[in-house]
């Protein structure tokens, strides 16, 4: 009976050890493809688009930066903004936070950009104004999505 008591005490007082788990360092490309990184890239790209559209008329009159007016550059920026926005924002809405604010902001921004590029009216400032609004709205959509993602339980970097 004394030996049973001794075995129980020694069992209870045995030091507990936890095996260390090595967490592998993320590669550059996995960090780049992470959800938060996509929101940050989307914010940066859309804000750049907004600044580009707002400042372009002024820059063209001041300096010889005519290459910034290239239609192919504008469509490339628009395509990247729409692609990143569509992938990240709709995925977040459908799979993560299920809140529609970011998607609505994105759709308003995308609609504004497409309206500006449609050339429906003859007002010379229509395109810069609506492109600036559109880029700003898409950047705001990524910012809102980023904030919503940080409210999710288990979110970590």
Steps between C-alpha positions, in 0.01 A plus 500: 500500500786736576655419162167579327495838673864560403426413132202739492697786653794450268264479203328825594821685565670391179607801297285566198680578177358623175671409180615808314350544158704676237287738296646531153579848377263610224651553158478835326233372260283350774518830689412684180200274440372527856159651553625810681768557238239488224293762680809719543597458134144577398494812718833619360407427139157664523635806682771530234229484236305776676806723532596427139157603375477808721851627436540401135355819346724714721810288443457502124485878489802546727740237369561268211350192665285409200558128549269516802211573265548174313167318476672161535649604838158609624333175392782295656453677834122460475531130416734436794277696740188315384672160514648543847181661628276229359710215635564640846177681577255240373697221668492688829128559470415141407749311717603721792304789648177489290465881521418681178639851563834438325336332200251787462781758514693300240198476268436876529867569420508257208176646362642851528812399308301325228268802474802727459650281228168465311531855360125562511520876552709780354613656828882513494537438875259206518767233464749640756225569755331161476829309472621673818175417679520141377861445605431656840194280553691183413783599734240566771344160430835327561555703816155403631557135409836506678333642812223237485755221461677616816180457701478129421591255775829328436630769261876514517796617294 
